[in-house]
Every structure is written in structure tokens, then in C-alpha cells.
Amino acid sequence: MAKLKLKRHVINRDWCKGCGICVHFCPQHVLELDDQDKVFAARPQDCVCCKLCELRCPDLAIEVETEEEMIWADR
């Protein structure tokens, strides 16, 4: 079985308008707005790679890059 593992958050700060939609929809509170009202990954280690931020961003300013990690179940 494969599980998604975070590589990195790719955030285009020029496209981000600081609406906060991605921050609101993140179930793990990974994202925050900085002092310029631009999104950044404050706690990337908590990301579960659900990609809700990427799917909800109206400006396509965020991408969650992932890789598959093999998970071995006990038999």
C-alpha cells in the first residue's frame, strides 16, 4: 500500500492575493498568512497531503508536491 508523503509546498507569492481560503480549509493548520498577507507553510511537518489548499485556491497559487511512500501492513 502507498501513502503520500510531502516533498514541499510550492507557493507562487505573486499569484497569492491573501484571501485565506487555503488557511481556512487546511485540516492540520499547516498554512498561515504572513505580515504581507501571503500564505506560507508554517508547519509543513504536520501536512497530511490532502491537497485541500491546492484544490480550493481560486488563483492556483499553491501546489502540494508529494511522493509515494510504501507502507507495509503486518500480515
C-alpha positions, 0 to 999 in steps of 0.5 A, a space after each residue: 500500500 502507498 501513502 503520500 508523503 510531502 516533498 514541499 509546498 510550492 507557493 507562487 507569492 505573486 499569484 497569492 492575493 491573501 484571501 485565506 481560503 487555503 488557511 481556512 480549509 487546511 485540516 492540520 493548520 499547516 498554512 498561515 498568512 504572513 505580515 504581507 498577507 501571503 500564505 506560507 507553510 508554517 508547519 509543513 511537518 504536520 501536512 497530511 497531503 490532502 491537497 485541500 489548499 491546492 484544490 480550493 485556491 481560486 488563483 492556483 497559487 499553491 501546489 502540494 508536491 508529494 511522493 509515494 511512500 510504501 507502507 507495509 501492513 503486518 500480515 
